[in-house]
C-alpha cells in the first residue's frame, strides 16, 4: 500500500494510506482499501464507493457525502457504519427491504436518502439520528407512518410520496420543525388534526390521494408558500384557506370544484385549476398577482374579468366551451403563452394583436377557417401559431 504524508491534494486514490494530508477535492470518487489518519477535508467531498476504507481522527469542514449503488455490492450493504463523520448518505434505488440497526452509528447524518427501495418499516435505531434534517422515503412500501420518524424532532424535510399510506398517526405533530412535507401519491382519506399544528410548514404536497375535504384548520398554516391538493375528491374548500396569504403556488387541479372561497392572495403567482367544474371566472375571484393560470378542461362559458390579470404570462384555457374570446384579452400584454385548444372557436378579436410578447398561441382543434387563420398570423407575425 502506498503511503502519502503531509501533502495538500486535489485527488484521492485507492489502496493508499494518507497521513496528515489536506484534501481540496471535487466530487464523485470511487475508492477502495484506503486509510485516512489525521487528515483534513477542506471542502465538501462526495464518495461513490468506500469499500474497506478507514477514517481516523479526520476533520470534515463541510459535507461528507456517500452515495452507494448496491449493484456493485451484491445484496449486502458494505461496512459503512464505522464512518461516523458521514453527513449525507444516499442508498437510493437499491431494493432494500430493511436497514441494519448499525445505522445508529452514523450520528452526524444530516440527510438520509432511501427513496426507490422496498422498505415497509424502519429499524428503531433510526430514531437516534437526532441530527437528521432531511429524510427521503419516497417510492417505498410504507402503509403507515413509521413511529420512529416522530422521534426525529429536528427534521425539516420529510418526503413520503409514492408509498401506500392510508393514515398518518397523530404523532406527526411532534415534528415541529418541518418546513417540507411531501405526501403525494398515497391513499390518504383523512388527515390527523395534529398536522395543522405544523406551523413552520412552507410546502405541503397532498397531490393524488383520496381526500374528500380539507378542514378549516388549514388556515393555521400561515407560512405555506406551496400547497398541492391536485387529484383528490374535493367538492369545496373552507373559507379559511384565504388566510394562507404567503402562498405563491396553489394546485387544485383534478377535483370536483365549482367555486373558490378565495381571500386576498397577494403573493400567488401560479394557480392550477384544470379538470374541475368552473363555468365562470366570477366563481373564482382570481388574484391579480398571477403569472401562470391553468383553467383547462373546465366548463367555462365566458371570461369576464380576465383583463384584470395584467401580470399573466401563461394562460391555459384549452378544452372549455368558450366559443369566443372577449376583446379585452388584448389587455394581457405580458402574455407569452396562450392555449385555446379545443374551445369551439371560429375567430379571434383583432385586439389579440396587442399581445406583443406572445411567443406561442395554440388554436388546435377549433373551427377556424383558412381565411381567418391567415388573418391571425398577420396580426401576430412573431408568434408561433399552432392550428
Secondary structure in CASP SS format (residue, H / E / C, confidence):
PFRMAT SS
TARGET T0000
AUTHOR 0000-0000-0000
METHOD secondary structure of the structure
MODEL  1
X C 1.00
X E 1.00
X E 1.00
X E 1.00
X E 1.00
X C 1.00
X C 1.00
X E 1.00
X E 1.00
X C 1.00
X C 1.00
X C 1.00
X C 1.00
X C 1.00
X C 1.00
X E 1.00
X E 1.00
X E 1.00
X E 1.00
X C 1.00
X C 1.00
X E 1.00
X E 1.00
X C 1.00
X C 1.00
X C 1.00
X C 1.00
X C 1.00
X E 1.00
X E 1.00
X E 1.00
X E 1.00
X C 1.00
X C 1.00
X E 1.00
X E 1.00
X E 1.00
X C 1.00
X C 1.00
X E 1.00
X E 1.00
X C 1.00
X C 1.00
X C 1.00
X E 1.00
X E 1.00
X E 1.00
X E 1.00
X E 1.00
X E 1.00
X E 1.00
X C 1.00
X C 1.00
X E 1.00
X E 1.00
X E 1.00
X C 1.00
X C 1.00
X E 1.00
X E 1.00
X C 1.00
X C 1.00
X C 1.00
X E 1.00
X E 1.00
X E 1.00
X E 1.00
X C 1.00
X C 1.00
X H 1.00
X H 1.00
X H 1.00
X C 1.00
X C 1.00
X C 1.00
X C 1.00
X C 1.00
X C 1.00
X C 1.00
X C 1.00
X C 1.00
X C 1.00
X C 1.00
X C 1.00
X C 1.00
X C 1.00
X C 1.00
X E 1.00
X E 1.00
X E 1.00
X C 1.00
X C 1.00
X C 1.00
X C 1.00
X C 1.00
X C 1.00
X C 1.00
X C 1.00
X C 1.00
X C 1.00
X H 1.00
X H 1.00
X H 1.00
X H 1.00
X H 1.00
X C 1.00
X C 1.00
X C 1.00
X C 1.00
X C 1.00
X E 1.00
X E 1.00
X E 1.00
X C 1.00
X C 1.00
X C 1.00
X C 1.00
X C 1.00
X C 1.00
X C 1.00
X C 1.00
X C 1.00
X C 1.00
X H 1.00
X H 1.00
X H 1.00
X H 1.00
X H 1.00
X C 1.00
X C 1.00
X C 1.00
X C 1.00
X C 1.00
X E 1.00
X E 1.00
X E 1.00
X C 1.00
X C 1.00
X C 1.00
X C 1.00
X C 1.00
X C 1.00
X C 1.00
X E 1.00
X C 1.00
X C 1.00
X H 1.00
X H 1.00
X H 1.00
X H 1.00
X H 1.00
X C 1.00
X C 1.00
X C 1.00
X C 1.00
X C 1.00
X E 1.00
X E 1.00
X E 1.00
X C 1.00
X C 1.00
X C 1.00
X C 1.00
X C 1.00
X C 1.00
X C 1.00
X E 1.00
X C 1.00
X C 1.00
X H 1.00
X H 1.00
X H 1.00
X H 1.00
X H 1.00
X C 1.00
X C 1.00
X C 1.00
X C 1.00
X C 1.00
X E 1.00
X E 1.00
X E 1.00
X C 1.00
X C 1.00
X C 1.00
X C 1.00
X C 1.00
X C 1.00
X C 1.00
X C 1.00
X C 1.00
X C 1.00
X H 1.00
X H 1.00
X H 1.00
X H 1.00
X H 1.00
X C 1.00
X C 1.00
X C 1.00
X C 1.00
X C 1.00
X E 1.00
X E 1.00
X E 1.00
X C 1.00
X C 1.00
X C 1.00
X C 1.00
X C 1.00
X C 1.00
X C 1.00
X C 1.00
X C 1.00
X C 1.00
X H 1.00
X H 1.00
X H 1.00
X H 1.00
X H 1.00
X C 1.00
X C 1.00
X C 1.00
X C 1.00
X C 1.00
X E 1.00
X E 1.00
X E 1.00
X C 1.00
X C 1.00
X C 1.00
X C 1.00
X C 1.00
X C 1.00
X C 1.00
X C 1.00
X C 1.00
X C 1.00
X H 1.00
X H 1.00
X H 1.00
X H 1.00
X H 1.00
X C 1.00
X C 1.00
X C 1.00
X C 1.00
X C 1.00
X E 1.00
X E 1.00
X E 1.00
X C 1.00
X C 1.00
X C 1.00
X C 1.00
X C 1.00
X C 1.00
X C 1.00
X C 1.00
X C 1.00
X C 1.00
X C 1.00
X C 1.00
X C 1.00
X C 1.00
X C 1.00
X C 1.00
X C 1.00
X C 1.00
X E 1.00
X E 1.00
X E 1.00
X C 1.00
X C 1.00
X C 1.00
X C 1.00
X C 1.00
X C 1.00
X C 1.00
X C 1.00
X H 1.00
X H 1.00
X H 1.00
X C 1.00
X C 1.00
X C 1.00
X C 1.00
X C 1.00
X C 1.00
X C 1.00
X C 1.00
X E 1.00
X E 1.00
X E 1.00
X C 1.00
X C 1.00
X C 1.00
X C 1.00
X C 1.00
X C 1.00
X C 1.00
X C 1.00
X C 1.00
X C 1.00
X C 1.00
X H 1.00
X H 1.00
X H 1.00
X C 1.00
X C 1.00
X C 1.00
X C 1.00
X C 1.00
X E 1.00
X E 1.00
X E 1.00
X C 1.00
X C 1.00
X C 1.00
X C 1.00
X C 1.00
X C 1.00
X C 1.00
X C 1.00
X C 1.00
X C 1.00
X H 1.00
X H 1.00
X H 1.00
X H 1.00
X H 1.00
X C 1.00
X C 1.00
X C 1.00
X C 1.00
X C 1.00
X E 1.00
X E 1.00
X E 1.00
X C 1.00
X C 1.00
X C 1.00
X C 1.00
X C 1.00
X C 1.00
X C 1.00
X C 1.00
X C 1.00
X C 1.00
X H 1.00
X H 1.00
X H 1.00
X H 1.00
X H 1.00
X C 1.00
X C 1.00
X C 1.00
X C 1.00
X C 1.00
X E 1.00
X E 1.00
X E 1.00
X C 1.00
X C 1.00
X C 1.00
X C 1.00
X C 1.00
X C 1.00
X C 1.00
X H 1.00
X H 1.00
X H 1.00
X H 1.00
X H 1.00
X H 1.00
X H 1.00
X H 1.00
X H 1.00
X H 1.00
X C 1.00
X C 1.00
X C 1.00
X C 1.00
X E 1.00
X E 1.00
X E 1.00
X C 1.00
END
